[in-house]
């Protein structure tokens, strides 16, 4: 059970075969009046607690929030976004480093690191460096297993793709777009990128609740191998943008640069999700689209032995990636303990109270 059960949850970034990938530029838009408070500090210094306090304050004041969870520890926060106020507070430290572009005008640094006793920490520098390096090494090892799993699953998608009628998939996307999106709006829609799922120390987590909260009508694309759904979602994404719709695109953490897994269009209450053995859409949906309708299943059946091997091996590799991620979290917990003992918690509490006051003042419509 995750500590955060807010209806709108995403991951800020994810461990992928290509390293840590995060869509940091999509979190706020300074040119559109947003304000961002970027927390800088080490592990165990109260960053997540500070964001929890802001989240609680906004919930109490009836503000809609978007919770950004940490894929390395899903019970920890990486950010809180308040769209109605055009304000957010974000953990801006590694691996998701965020630096101000417009100091003061858009971003402010919340320097929790200034509450740390650096003299005390320096005395334990050797231990801290060793733990930090060990944590980084484990994350690098985790990514190798993710890469191996992605290679096998990619092979299965390639096999399915050989027997997939691409033109038929595109015609299906065209029909759905005409029915759901309407004609061209004369402008291009905007796109926000998020991760709806991630490989975490708690296993593979997907925030289906977010999908259901934002999208009462959901198309579930039942596709065990991913070739047909990849084409269909790519087509729907482009057609939605061409129709002037604002969308949220959620990539697959194993193929973050070329495989869309979920497409959300909140303004229409409409969503599209891939349902497969890794994350089944086992809840009521508006419509299910079965990939088999686009595939020569007789020819694909001839490859079932290889496909079955790829799936079993990929599952074992992903299980190992989860296990390694758990080891990394254990070391991260040790790193937190170093800093916890070196913090001036009263100073951190004062900073937290100030930040909550800033958000509350904005919610009340008064100057902060």
C-alpha positions as CSV (number, residue, x, y, z in Angstrom):
1,X,0.0,0.0,0.0
2,X,1.4,3.4,-1.0
3,X,1.4,6.2,1.4
4,X,-0.2,8.6,-1.1
5,X,-3.6,7.8,-2.4
6,X,-4.3,11.1,-4.1
7,X,-6.4,10.6,-7.2
8,X,-3.9,12.3,-9.6
9,X,-0.5,10.8,-9.3
10,X,2.4,10.4,-11.7
11,X,6.1,9.7,-11.5
12,X,8.5,12.6,-12.1
13,X,10.9,10.2,-13.8
14,X,11.9,6.6,-14.1
15,X,14.8,4.3,-14.3
16,X,15.1,3.2,-17.9
17,X,17.6,1.2,-20.0
18,X,18.8,4.6,-21.2
19,X,19.4,5.9,-17.7
20,X,17.1,8.1,-15.6
21,X,14.5,9.8,-17.8
22,X,12.4,12.6,-16.5
23,X,10.2,15.1,-18.3
24,X,11.3,18.0,-16.1
25,X,10.6,20.7,-18.7
26,X,6.9,19.7,-18.8
27,X,6.2,20.4,-15.1
28,X,5.6,24.2,-15.3
29,X,5.7,27.0,-17.9
30,X,7.2,30.2,-16.7
31,X,5.9,32.0,-19.8
32,X,2.4,31.2,-18.7
33,X,2.6,32.7,-15.3
34,X,3.7,29.7,-13.3
35,X,5.8,29.9,-10.1
36,X,8.1,27.0,-9.1
37,X,9.7,26.4,-5.7
38,X,12.7,24.1,-6.2
39,X,14.0,22.3,-3.1
40,X,17.7,21.7,-2.9
41,X,19.1,19.3,-0.3
42,X,20.3,15.8,0.4
43,X,18.4,12.6,1.3
44,X,16.7,12.5,4.7
45,X,16.5,16.3,5.1
46,X,12.8,16.7,5.0
47,X,12.1,17.4,1.3
48,X,9.2,14.9,1.1
49,X,7.8,16.1,4.4
50,X,7.9,19.7,3.2
51,X,5.9,18.7,0.1
52,X,3.5,16.6,2.2
53,X,2.8,19.8,4.2
54,X,2.1,21.8,1.1
55,X,-0.1,19.0,-0.2
56,X,-2.1,18.8,3.0
57,X,-2.5,22.6,3.1
58,X,-3.8,22.7,-0.5
59,X,-6.2,19.7,0.2
60,X,-7.6,21.5,3.2
61,X,-8.2,24.6,1.1
62,X,-9.9,22.6,-1.6
63,X,-7.3,23.1,-4.3
64,X,-6.9,20.3,-6.9
65,X,-3.4,18.9,-6.8
66,X,-1.2,16.6,-8.9
67,X,1.1,14.5,-6.8
68,X,4.5,13.5,-8.3
69,X,5.9,10.3,-6.7
70,X,9.4,9.1,-6.6
71,X,10.1,5.9,-8.6
72,X,13.0,5.0,-6.3
73,X,10.6,5.2,-3.3
74,X,6.9,5.4,-4.3
75,X,6.0,6.4,-0.7
76,X,8.1,9.6,-1.1
77,X,7.2,12.7,-2.9
78,X,9.1,14.4,-5.7
79,X,6.7,17.2,-6.3
80,X,3.3,18.8,-5.8
81,X,1.6,20.7,-8.6
82,X,-1.4,23.0,-8.1
83,X,-2.7,23.8,-11.6
84,X,-5.4,26.2,-10.4
85,X,-2.7,28.5,-8.8
86,X,-0.1,27.8,-11.5
87,X,2.3,26.9,-8.6
88,X,4.4,23.8,-7.9
89,X,7.0,22.6,-5.4
90,X,9.6,20.2,-6.8
91,X,12.6,18.2,-5.6
92,X,15.3,19.6,-7.8
93,X,18.2,17.4,-6.7
94,X,19.8,14.5,-8.6
95,X,18.9,12.5,-10.5
96,X,16.1,15.0,-11.5
97,X,18.1,18.1,-11.4
98,X,16.2,21.3,-12.0
99,X,17.9,24.7,-12.1
100,X,16.1,28.1,-12.2
101,X,15.9,29.8,-15.6
102,X,14.3,33.0,-14.4
103,X,15.5,33.5,-10.9
104,X,12.8,35.0,-8.7
105,X,10.5,35.8,-11.5
106,X,9.5,32.2,-12.0
107,X,11.7,30.0,-9.7
108,X,12.8,30.2,-6.2
109,X,15.2,27.9,-4.5
110,X,14.1,26.4,-1.1
111,X,17.5,25.7,0.4
112,X,16.9,22.9,2.9
113,X,20.6,22.1,2.5
114,X,21.3,25.2,4.5
115,X,19.8,23.5,7.5
116,X,22.5,20.8,7.5
117,X,25.6,20.8,9.7
118,X,28.3,20.4,7.1
119,X,31.1,20.2,9.7
120,X,29.5,17.2,11.2
121,X,28.8,15.6,7.9
122,X,32.4,16.2,6.7
123,X,33.6,14.0,9.6
124,X,31.8,11.1,8.0
125,X,32.7,12.0,4.4
126,X,34.3,8.6,3.7
127,X,31.1,6.7,4.8
128,X,28.8,9.0,2.9
129,X,30.9,8.8,-0.3
130,X,31.0,5.0,-0.1
131,X,27.2,4.8,0.4
132,X,26.5,7.2,-2.4
133,X,28.8,5.4,-4.8
134,X,27.3,2.0,-3.9
135,X,23.8,3.4,-4.5
136,X,24.8,4.8,-7.9
137,X,26.4,1.4,-8.9
138,X,23.2,-0.5,-8.0
139,X,21.0,1.9,-10.1
140,X,23.4,1.3,-13.0
141,X,23.2,-2.5,-12.5
142,X,19.4,-2.2,-12.4
143,X,19.4,-0.4,-15.7
144,X,21.3,-3.3,-17.3
145,X,18.6,-5.7,-16.3
146,X,15.9,-3.3,-17.5
147,X,17.8,-3.1,-20.8
148,X,17.9,-6.9,-21.2
149,X,14.2,-7.2,-20.5
150,X,13.5,-4.4,-22.9
151,X,15.5,-6.2,-25.6
152,X,13.4,-9.4,-25.2
153,X,10.1,-7.6,-25.2
154,X,11.2,-5.5,-28.2
155,X,12.0,-8.7,-30.0
156,X,8.4,-9.9,-29.3
157,X,7.0,-6.7,-30.6
158,X,9.1,-7.0,-33.7
159,X,7.8,-10.5,-34.3
160,X,4.2,-9.4,-33.9
161,X,4.9,-6.4,-36.1
162,X,5.8,-8.7,-39.0
163,X,2.2,-10.0,-39.0
164,X,0.4,-6.8,-38.1
165,X,-1.7,-5.0,-40.8
166,X,-0.4,-1.4,-40.2
167,X,-2.9,0.1,-42.6
168,X,-5.7,-1.5,-40.7
169,X,-4.4,-0.1,-37.4
170,X,-4.2,3.4,-38.9
171,X,-7.8,3.2,-40.3
172,X,-8.9,2.3,-36.8
173,X,-7.2,5.3,-35.3
174,X,-8.7,7.5,-38.0
175,X,-12.2,6.3,-37.1
176,X,-11.7,6.8,-33.4
177,X,-10.3,10.3,-34.0
178,X,-13.2,11.3,-36.2
179,X,-15.7,10.1,-33.6
180,X,-13.9,11.5,-30.5
181,X,-11.8,14.4,-31.6
182,X,-13.8,16.2,-34.3
183,X,-12.2,18.2,-37.1
184,X,-9.1,20.4,-37.1
185,X,-9.3,23.3,-34.6
186,X,-6.9,25.4,-36.6
187,X,-4.3,25.2,-33.9
188,X,-2.0,22.5,-32.5
189,X,-2.8,21.2,-29.0
190,X,-0.2,21.1,-26.3
191,X,1.5,18.0,-24.8
192,X,2.6,17.2,-21.3
193,X,4.7,14.2,-20.7
194,X,4.5,12.0,-17.6
195,X,5.2,8.5,-16.5
196,X,2.1,6.7,-15.3
197,X,4.1,3.6,-14.5
198,X,7.6,2.7,-13.3
199,X,9.8,-0.2,-12.1
200,X,10.2,0.5,-8.4
201,X,11.5,-1.3,-5.2
202,X,7.8,-2.2,-4.7
203,X,7.6,-3.8,-8.1
204,X,6.0,-2.5,-11.3
205,X,3.6,0.2,-10.3
206,X,1.0,1.8,-12.5
207,X,-1.4,4.6,-11.4
208,X,-4.6,3.4,-13.0
209,X,-6.4,5.6,-10.5
210,X,-5.0,8.6,-12.2
211,X,-6.3,7.4,-15.5
212,X,-9.7,6.7,-14.1
213,X,-9.9,10.1,-12.3
214,X,-9.0,12.1,-15.3
215,X,-10.7,10.0,-18.0
216,X,-14.2,8.6,-17.2
217,X,-14.2,7.0,-20.7
218,X,-11.2,4.7,-21.3
219,X,-10.3,2.7,-24.4
220,X,-8.2,-0.3,-23.3
221,X,-6.0,-1.7,-26.0
222,X,-5.5,-5.4,-25.3
223,X,-2.0,-6.1,-26.7
224,X,0.3,-8.7,-25.2
225,X,3.3,-7.7,-27.4
226,X,2.9,-4.0,-28.2
227,X,3.4,-3.7,-31.9
228,X,-0.3,-2.8,-32.7
229,X,-0.8,-0.6,-29.7
230,X,2.4,1.3,-30.4
231,X,1.1,2.3,-33.9
232,X,-2.5,3.0,-32.7
233,X,-1.4,5.3,-29.8
234,X,1.1,7.1,-31.9
235,X,-1.6,7.8,-34.5
236,X,-4.1,8.9,-31.9
237,X,-1.6,11.2,-30.2
238,X,-0.8,13.0,-33.4
239,X,-4.5,13.3,-34.4
240,X,-5.4,14.6,-31.0
241,X,-2.7,17.3,-31.3
242,X,-3.8,18.2,-34.8
243,X,-7.4,18.6,-33.5
244,X,-6.1,21.2,-31.0
245,X,-6.5,19.1,-27.9
246,X,-4.2,19.2,-24.9
247,X,-2.9,15.8,-24.0
248,X,-0.9,14.0,-21.5
249,X,1.4,11.4,-23.0
250,X,2.8,8.6,-20.9
251,X,5.7,6.6,-22.3
252,X,6.7,3.0,-21.4
253,X,9.6,3.2,-18.9
254,X,11.4,0.4,-20.9
255,X,11.2,2.3,-24.2
256,X,10.8,5.9,-23.1
257,X,11.8,7.5,-26.4
258,X,9.7,5.5,-28.8
259,X,6.8,3.7,-27.2
260,X,3.7,5.4,-25.9
261,X,1.7,3.3,-23.4
262,X,-1.1,5.7,-22.3
263,X,-2.7,8.8,-23.7
264,X,-4.9,11.0,-21.6
265,X,-7.2,13.8,-22.9
266,X,-8.7,15.3,-19.7
267,X,-10.7,18.0,-21.5
268,X,-12.7,15.2,-23.1
269,X,-12.6,12.9,-20.1
270,X,-11.1,10.4,-22.6
271,X,-8.1,8.1,-22.1
272,X,-6.4,5.3,-24.0
273,X,-4.4,2.7,-22.1
274,X,-2.4,-0.4,-23.1
275,X,-3.4,-3.5,-21.3
276,X,-1.0,-6.4,-21.2
277,X,0.4,-9.0,-18.8
278,X,2.6,-6.4,-17.2
279,X,-0.2,-4.0,-16.4
280,X,-3.7,-5.3,-17.0
281,X,-6.6,-2.9,-17.3
282,X,-8.7,-5.2,-15.1
283,X,-11.4,-2.6,-14.4
284,X,-14.5,-1.5,-16.3
285,X,-13.7,0.5,-19.4
286,X,-15.7,2.2,-22.1
287,X,-14.4,0.0,-24.9
288,X,-11.7,-2.7,-25.4
289,X,-9.8,-3.0,-28.6
290,X,-8.1,-6.3,-29.2
291,X,-4.8,-6.3,-31.1
292,X,-5.7,-9.7,-32.6
293,X,-8.1,-7.9,-35.0
294,X,-5.0,-6.4,-36.7
295,X,-2.7,-9.4,-36.6
296,X,-2.4,-12.6,-38.6
297,X,-2.8,-14.8,-35.5
298,X,-2.2,-18.1,-37.4
299,X,1.3,-17.0,-38.4
300,X,1.9,-15.5,-35.0
301,X,1.0,-18.7,-33.4
302,X,4.0,-20.4,-35.1
303,X,6.2,-18.2,-33.0
304,X,4.5,-18.9,-29.7
305,X,7.5,-20.9,-28.3
306,X,9.9,-18.0,-28.8
307,X,7.3,-15.5,-27.6
308,X,6.7,-17.5,-24.5
309,X,10.5,-17.7,-23.8
310,X,10.9,-13.9,-24.2
311,X,8.0,-13.3,-21.8
312,X,9.3,-15.6,-19.1
313,X,12.9,-14.4,-19.4
314,X,11.8,-10.7,-19.4
315,X,9.8,-11.3,-16.2
316,X,12.8,-12.8,-14.5
317,X,15.0,-9.9,-15.5
318,X,12.4,-7.4,-14.3
319,X,12.1,-9.2,-11.0
320,X,15.8,-8.9,-10.6
321,X,15.7,-5.2,-11.5
322,X,13.1,-4.8,-8.8
323,X,15.3,-6.6,-6.3
324,X,18.3,-4.5,-7.1
325,X,16.2,-1.3,-6.8
326,X,15.2,-2.5,-3.3
327,X,18.9,-2.9,-2.5
328,X,19.5,0.7,-3.7
329,X,16.7,1.9,-1.5
330,X,18.2,0.2,1.6
331,X,21.5,2.1,0.9
332,X,19.6,5.3,0.3
333,X,17.9,4.8,3.7
334,X,21.4,4.6,5.3
335,X,22.3,7.8,3.5
336,X,19.3,9.5,4.9
337,X,20.4,8.6,8.5
338,X,23.7,10.4,8.0
339,X,21.8,13.6,7.2
340,X,18.9,13.2,9.7
341,X,21.4,13.5,12.6
342,X,23.0,16.6,11.1
343,X,19.8,18.6,10.5
344,X,18.6,21.7,12.3
345,X,15.0,20.5,12.3
346,X,13.6,23.7,13.8
347,X,15.0,25.7,10.9
348,X,13.6,23.1,8.4
349,X,10.2,23.4,10.1
350,X,10.3,27.2,9.8
351,X,11.1,26.9,6.1
352,X,8.2,24.4,5.7
353,X,5.8,26.7,7.5
354,X,6.9,29.7,5.3
355,X,6.3,27.7,2.1
356,X,2.9,26.5,3.2
357,X,2.0,30.1,4.0
358,X,3.1,31.2,0.4
359,X,0.8,28.6,-1.1
360,X,-2.1,29.3,1.2
361,X,-1.9,33.1,0.5
362,X,-2.0,32.4,-3.2
363,X,-5.1,30.2,-2.7
364,X,-6.8,33.0,-0.8
365,X,-5.9,35.4,-3.6
366,X,-3.9,37.7,-1.3
367,X,-0.2,38.8,-1.7
368,X,2.3,36.5,0.0
